[in-house]
């Protein structure tokens, strides 16, 4: 299967540059994968599709202010560092720009020396392994020096950084938001619970895969980068109890679905665990665990391939053409899609 099979032409005006004032006021396209039919709703209408006894699984990872601006010691040329994956003991996998200024051994400084770093290695894909040196708590220093790493297709300034966090975000570690969850409000979560829907939480720290385009023509040649996930005993119990009782498991976003599909046994049951996942889901994959709530994704992206595996490529591409025709808002701050 070719990368080009997942291409569509998107007018630039449909790329959402800012979130709506009310999170759950976004539009919701409902795709019934039994027949490919599409219904146009609003996100708060989700309550009509999720039933008592169902379970919704959310990714509670919190975006860190992962974009740092500094320079090499003894030089003045600005260097941008984007933190991607925490390797432990102050070592991070990073994207840097300009790359030629961050060769192995280069010493970096940020915030007048409040934070310093050493480039320890240049990886084959061009990413850097950078070890940071500091006194105190790293996340507190990031709060002082870092900025929110908005995707490159968002050109406008975000006035309130919390709008790039879900209302249930808890565990810091992501380089990008699990954006399907941006539509939820505390009121909507309360309404789901009042209806008898169980809420469960996993953690998957969104990292390099969000920023890495598929370059190979044959999608099976694409290599996914690993992201760290955690599922605790409480969540595993909720999911297994829901499945045993005949309820649906709704994954909120591709990150939650990838976590569940990584962990799930062939019968859809899960167990508490943590680890790294590089699961790549594309057409032909048989889902074990979920139905899906997600956003509208970039052409030729691994996320387009994932949702095309959940429905079919033809259904998804037709639905996207309908979304363009109806002028849905696309990508991180855009509208939402429910597939069941």
N, C-alpha and C positions, 0 to 999 in steps of 0.2 A: 504494500500500500504506500502511495506516494504522499509526501508532505503537501504537494499541490492539491490533493484531494480535499484538503481542509482549508482551502483559501476562499475568502469572500472579499468583495470590494466594499469597504465601509466609508461613507462620507465623513470627513473629519468633524463636521458639525455635530455628529452624534456621539462623539467621545466626551463623556461628562467631565467637566473641569472642576466641579465643586459638588458637594453633597446637597441634597434637598434640605430645606429647613427642618422638616419633620422626617425622621428616618423611615418610618413605615408608610410614608405617602408615595413611595416609589411604585412603579407599575410592576405587575407580576404576569408573566406569560406562563400559562399552564399547558404543558405538552403531555398528552396521553399517549404513551408509547404503544398502546394496544392497536391504535389505528392512525396515529400521527396527527390527530386533531389538536387544534390550538384554541385556547380561550384566553381572552384579555381581561385581566383583573387588576386589583391593587394589592400591595403586599399584605396589608392587614386582613385581606380576604383569605389568607393562608389558614385561618381558623376554620374555614369551611371544609378544608381538605384533610387536615390532620384530625384524627378521631380519638375519642377517649380510649385509653389503653395503648395508644401509640407512644413511641419514644422519639424525641429529637436529640441528636447528638451534636454538640457544639465544640469548636476548637477554642479553648480559652487562652491561647497564647497571646501575649501582649507585645506590640511593636516597641522596640527600643529606639531611641534617637540615634540611629546607626550611621548617619552620615557625618563624617568629621572632616574639617578643613584644617590643614596644617602645612608644613613645609619641611624639607630636608634640613638638618642641622648645617648651618653655614651657608644656606641658600635662601632665596626669597620667593622662588617660583611656587605658587600655591599648588598643593597636592590634595586631591580629594580621596578619602578612604571610606569605603562602604563596608561595614561589618556584616558578614554573612553567617558564619557558623562558629560557635564557641567550641574550641578544641580542648579547653581546660587549661588551668595554670597561666592565664593571661594570653594564651595563643589563640588567634582568630584567623579563619580563612576570610580573605577580603578581596574586593575589587578595588583597584586603584586607577587614578587618572591624573596626569599622564603616566602610563605604565613605564616609560623609559626612565622616569625619575625615581622609580622604586625597585632598583635592582637589589639582589641579595647583599646584605650587609649595610644598606642605607639606614641611617638613624633619622627618625622623624620626631617632630615636636608639635604639640598642639596646645593652644591656650597659654602662651608664654611659659611653657614648660610644666604646666600643671599635669600634663600627660605626655609621656614620651614612648617611643616604640622602636623596634628593630625589625627590619625585613629579614626573616630567617630563610625563606625559600621562595622561588618562583616555580609554580606548578606547571605541568605540560599544557594546561588549558589557559594559562596566563594569570590565574588567580595567585594572590600572594598569601603566604603564611607570615603573619606579623605578630610579634610578641609585644604586649604593652606593659609599660612600667609606670607605677603610680603608688601613691600612698592613700589609704582610705578605702572607700567602696567604689568599685568600678562603675556601677550603674548610676551612682550619685554624680560621679565625674561626667559621665555621658549626658546626664540631665543638664549639666552646666555648659558643656561644649558641643554636644551633638545636636543635629536637627532631624526631623522626621524624613525618612527616605521615601518620598512619594515617587511613584513610577514615572518614567521619562515622558509618557504621553500626557501627563498632567502639567500644564504650563503655568497655571495660575497659583498664587500663594494661598495656602490654607490658613485661615485666620485662627481657627481653633484646632490644635493638634489632636484633641480628643475625638474629633469627627473621623479620624483615621484609626480609631480604636473601636472595638465592639464594646457594648455596655457591660458585657460580662467578662471582659479581658482580665486576666489575673496573673499569669506567669510570664515574666519578661523573657524575651529571647528571639523574637521574630524580626526579620529584616523587611517584611511587608505584611500587611494586614490580611487575615482570612476574610476577604471582603464580602462573602455571602452573608456573614453575620452582621454587617454594618446596618442592615435594614431593621434589625430587631430593637425594640424599645423595652424598658422595664415593664411598661404597661402591657405590651403584647406577651411578654414572657409570663406575666402574672395571669393573663387571660388564658394562655395555653395550660398552665397548671390548674386553673379553676375548671377547665373543661375536662380534666383528667388525663392530660398528656404529661408523660414523664420527661423531665429534662436531665440530660447527662452530659458530662464534659470530659473531653480528652485534651491533650496538649500535643500539638505538632508545631515546632518552631519553623516558620516559613523561611526558607533560605535561598540558595542559589538557583533552584529550579524555576523560581518565579522570574528570574532575570535572564535565564539562558534560553535563547531561541533554538528551535530545531533547525539545524543547518544541513543535515543529511537529506538527500532526496528520498531514500528509503527510510521510513520512520523506524523500522526495526533496528537501524544502525545507530539511532540516537541513544545516548547514555544519560540516564537521570543521575543527578547528584543526590546524596543522602541527606535526609532531614531527621532530626531527633524527635521521637514521640514518647508519650507516656499515657497508659491507661491504668487507672487504679481499680481496686477491688470493688468499690461502690458502683462505678460506671459499668464494669463488666457484669455485675449482678443485675443492674437495671436492664441492660440490653438482653441478657439471657432470659430473665423473667418475662420481658416483653415478648420475645420471640416464642417462648414456650406457651404463652397465653394467646398467641395468634395476632399480636399487634404488629404494626409496621415500625421499622427502624428508619427514621429520616435523618440523613446526614446533611448537616448545614455546611455546604461548601465542599470543594474538591479536596481540601486538606483533611477534613473530617472523614470523608469517604475513603481516601487513600489510607488513612490510619486504620479504619475499620477493616478494609480489605486486606491490609497487611497482616492483621492479627487474626482474622476470622478463620475458623476451620471450615471444611467443605460444607458442613451443615449450618453455617452461619453463627455458631456459638463462638464466644470470645473468652479470653482469660486476661487477668491483669498482667501487664508486662511493660517494659520500656526497651527502647533500642533505636536503631537507625533503619529507615526505610528508603529504598530507591525504586519502589514499585512504579512501573510504567504501564498505565492502563490505556489500551487502544482497541479498536473494533476487533472482535473475536474473543475478548475477555468475557468471562461469565461472572457476573457479580454474585457474591455470596451473602451480602449483609444489608444492603441499603436501598431506599429510595432517596431522591436527591433534590435539594434546594441549592441553587447556584446563581452566579451572575452571568453576564454575557462576556465572552472571552475573545482574546486576540486571534486573528486568522493564523492558521498553521501552528497553533500552540499545542503543547501537550494537554492543556485543559480542554481544548476543543476535541481532542482525540478521546479523552476520558468520557465526556458526555456523549460522544458519538458511539462509544462502546455501550453506554447505558441504554440508549435508544437505538437508533441506527444512524449511520452517517447521512443517509438521505433525509430522514425525519428531521435531524438537527439542522442540516443545511437549509431545508425548506422553512423551518421555524425561524432561522436567522434572517432569511430573505423577507419573511413576514414582519419580523421585528424592525428591519430597516425600512420597509414600506410604511409601517406605523410609527416610525421615528421614535423607537425606544432609545433610551440613553445607555451607552455601552461602557464597559470596563469597570474599574474600581468603584467609582462614585455613581455608577449607572443603575439601571433597573435590574430586575431579578427574574429568575426562571424556575419553575417547579416541574420536575419530571417524575412521572410515576407510572 
